[in-house]
Amino acid sequence: MAAPLELSCWGGGWGLPSVHSESLVVMAYAKFCGAPLKVNVIDNTWRGSRGDVPILTTEDNMVSQPAKILNFLRKQKYNADYELSAKQGADTLAYIALLEEKLLPAVLHTFWVESDNYFTVTKPWFASQIPFPLSLILPGRMSKGALNRILLTRGQPPLYHLREVEAQIYRDAKECLNLLSNRLGTSQFFFGDTPSTLDAYVFGFLAPLYKVRFPKVQLQEHLKQLSNLCRFCDDILSSYFRLSLGGKLLVFFDGNTGHFH
């Protein structure tokens, strides 16, 4: 019998199984390939000291970071990409690199740096999931980490100032969303009728941006104009995470068994 797989991750809201992109990437991939995960959602009994989730644990392994977790699952024969051609595999890597370079900085900024969003939505939500006194410390630490990650990749000459960096990352993100929309076209998924790693990444990045209700919605407004990307997110939520017609999340893991369904 295979060792049980447990995923520690941030939980959900706004009709999402998780509001955290990296957690959502792993959750979606596990759904696509049928990996039997037991999900441990971080709540106010959490004993961790940092926000470095998702973390996958087995009897003798602990794996963090989505790319490493997905690679581990593939080695356990949970592979959502087995039907892809070599070219499609190469395209997957290229598009994931594009997402991380062009879209992720704007997603991080929307959640963690834009002050109205951070103080009215992000900080209160994450603080509510974390036990006191860590709830007073960790959101600010995560915000600083997000800003440092943005500046590390974008704060180079000639973009020395945060305002200039902000303008550039949102231009890049909108261009990336347009490219994704054009690539998806009228297809259900990025490589046809079956979801793959790329679909998990795109869903993980887009769904929180699409669903979380922020006061400042610059990038969200652009995304909502791209109807095929919104349909893509809605289809995955309804097909794999059991949404009602009203958009309410019904089940994403079984409270009796603790298993992800």
N, C-alpha and C positions, 0 to 999 in steps of 0.2 A: 504494500500500500504506500502511495506517495506521501511524503511529508506534507503536513498542512501548510498552506500559504496564508500568511496574515499581512494585511496592508494597513499601516497606520497613516491616516490622512486627515486633512481638514474636511469638515462636513459641509452641508449644503444649505441652500436657501434660494428664494426666488425661483422655485421650480427646478433647481439644479441639484444633483447628488453631491456636488462639491462646488464651492465658489473659487477654488484655488486651481489655477490652470494645470500645474504639474501633477496634482492629485488626480485631476479629471482626465488627463492624458492616460494615466495608468489604468484608471477605472474603465475608460472606454475600450482600451486595448484588451483588457481582461474579458470584457463582454464580447468583443469581436472574435476572440480566439477560444472562448469557453473555459478560461482558467478559473478554477474554483477558489476564489478568494474569500477569506473571512476578513471583513472590514472592521477596523477599530477606529472609529471616528474620534478625533480629539475633542474632549469636552472639559468641563471644569474640574474633573478628577485627574486630568493629565499629569504625568510625572516627568515629562521631558523638560529640558532646559532651553531648547532652541526650537526655531520653527523649521528645521531642516527635514521636512516631510515632503513627499511620501517616502515611507520606508517599508520595504518588503522583508519579512522575516520567515524563516523556516526553522526546522530543528537545529540546523548547523550553519545557517547563512543569515546575514543581514545586508541588504542591498538598498542603497539610496540613489536618487537621481533617476528620472524617467528612462533615459536611454539605457542605463545599466539594468534597471528593473526589467524593461522589455527584452533586453538581450538575455537575461536570466530566464525569463519565461519561455523564450524561443528554445533555449537549451533544454527546457523541461518538456519540449514538444508542443508547447502552446504557441503556435505560429500563425499569425493572421496574414502572412505574406507568402505562403507557400505556392500560391498560384501566380505570383508576379513574375514577369520576365526579367532578365538581367537589366534591360533598359529601364523598366519600371522601378526596379530596385535602386538604380542610380538616380532616377528622377526623385524618388522618395528622399534620399539623402540630400539632394540639392534643395528641394522645397523645405525640408526641415531646417537646413542652414539658413535659408531665406527667412523663414518664420522667426528664428532666433535672432537674426541680425536686424530685420526690418520691422517686425511686428511686436516682438516681446518688449523692447524698450517703451513703446507707447502703451502697452497693456500695464506694465509696471508703473508708468507715470500716472495713468488713469486711476489706478487703485491706490498707490502708495505715496505719490508726490503731489499731485493736484490737491491743494489744501482743502477745498470744499468737499471733495469726494472722500479724502482721508478722514477728516474730522467728523463728517456726518454719517458715513457709511462704513468705510473699511475699518477704522480703528474701533468703533463701538462693536462691530460684528465680531472681529477677531478677539477683542478683549472679553467678550461674553463667552467665548469658548475655552478660555484659559483660566486656571485657578489663580486666586489672589495669593501672593502679591505679584506673581509673574505677569498677570494681566496688565499691570501698570508699566511694565518694562518692555515686554516682548514686541508689542505692535510698533513702538518707536524704533526698536532695534531693527525690525523688519523693514520699516520705512527707510531708515538710513542705508540698509543693505541694498534696497531697490535703487535708491539714488546713486549709490556708489557703483552699482552695476551699470546704470545708464551712463554715468560720466566716464567710467572706465572704457566703454566702447565708443562714446560719442564726444567726450569732453576734450578732444584733441584740436589743435589748430586746424581751421580758423574758428572753430566753435568753442571759444573759451567760456562764454557766459551761459548760464542755465536757460535764459530766455531764448537765446539763439539755438541751443540744443533742443529745447521744446519744439520750436517751430520745425526744425529739421526732422525730428523723430515722428511728428505727426504727418508730415509730408510723405516720409518713407512708409509709414504704416498704411496710409490711404492708398499709396501705389501698390503695396503688397496685397491689400484687400482686393483691389481691382484685378491684379494678376491671378489671385486665387479664384475670383468669380469667373474670369475668362477661362481659366483652366477647367473648372468644374462644369461650366456650361449647363446643359440640361441633364447631365448624368446624375444618378443617385449618389454615387461615391466618386472619388477621384480616379479610380481605375476600373470603373464599370459598376457592376451590380453587387460587389462584395467589398465590405470595408477592410481597410488595411492599416498599417502603421501610420501612414500619412493622414488618413481620416481621423485617427485618434489624436494626433497632434493638432490638426486644424480645429477639430471640435474642442479640444482642451483650451486652446487659445481664444477661440471665438465665443464659445457659449457664455462664459462669465461676462464678457464684454457686451454680449447681446442681451442678456437677461437681468443682470444686476441693475437696480434703479439708482442712478447717480444724479446729483444736481448738475454736474458739468458733463455733457454728453457729446463732445465734439466728435470723437472717433465712433461712438455708438451711433450717432446720427448717420454717419457715412456708411457704416455697416448695414444699417436698416434700409438703406437705399438699394442694397445689393440683395435682391429678393431670393436668389438661388442659394446664397450662403445662409440666409435666415432659415430657409426651407431645409437645408442640410442639417442645421442644428436641431430644428424642431423634429425632423424625421428620426434622428438618432435618439433624442430624448423620448419620443413616443414609442419607438421600436425596441429600444434596449433598456430604458429606465422607467417604463410604465407610467406615462403621463396620462392624466384624464384629459378630456376635450377642453376643459377649462384651464389647463396648464398647471394643475396642481400635481406635485410629485406624490404618487401613491406608494410605491415600494421601490427601494433600491437595495435594501438588504433585509433579511428575515430576522426580526427581533428575537424569535424563539431559538433559532439555530445560530444566529450571528453570521450567517452566510450571505454573500453578495448574490443577488438574483437579478 
